[in-house]
Amino acid sequence: MKTLAVMSRKGGAGKTTMAVNLTLAARAMGVRAVLADADPMRSAHEVLKGREEAASLLFETSASKLFALTEASRRSGVELLIIDTPAAPEADVAEAVRVADLCLAVARPTYLDLAAAVLSVAVIHRLGREGLIVLNQCASSRAGVEPPSVLKAFDALRFANLPVAPTAIRARMVYQTAFAQGRSVLEIDGNGQAAGEMRDLFSHVWRRLNGERPAAMASANDDLSRRGPRLALSASASA
């Protein structure tokens, strides 16, 4: 069994959106995945509680119970446990990081979000875990040209000493539409751009969880870190 902790030290980054959609993307692609809602806000529970399979899909838990839940999931044949982590306190975040095979740090392309991502990276490094940063709620490119905010974010994250997912998740209304129906973007519009991005991201994450180091996928996000001005961040930055 593999365990993925989805984390953000700042509210509004889209951590729950990522956790829910990745869980349902995994299931759609044949992986037996479950979601642990360890965030006291219980946003994942609010989205998924009406689903027919909610009892086997979603588990409300807390940081102190994550180790026991991980072991129980392994014994029951779960292939992937995704944890929607709390944003704070750091001790609770650390508990999720400790049980994870891979930590996904979610950040929007804004200064405060990137500063919070650096704090997430610090926890991941301190506990000796594997990590990946994903940019979320990015403005769409136009004619293959990225918005300056996205270029700056990719460039700034070169200094975070953690890989950045090659696919940036774009800001799209379909995420809100899907959540209002308790569904994922793949279920709302399986051929849409949001669904394609989420499939690409899950495939990248799943390969990393299984020990591969995949090359960057061909996308509009390729090699962004080589373009645009620098926006330096330090590990001491705070959200």
Secondary structure by P-SEA (a helix, b strand, c coil): cbbbbbbbcccccaaaaaaaaaaaaaaaaccbbbbbcccccaaaaaaccccccccccbbbbcccaaaaaaaaaaaacccbbbbbccccaaaaaaaaaaaccbbbbbbcccaaaaaaaaaaaaaaaaacccbbbbbccccccccccccaaaaaaaaaacccccccccccccccaaaaaaaaacccccccccccaaaaaaaaaaaaaaaaaaccccccccccccccccccccccccccccc
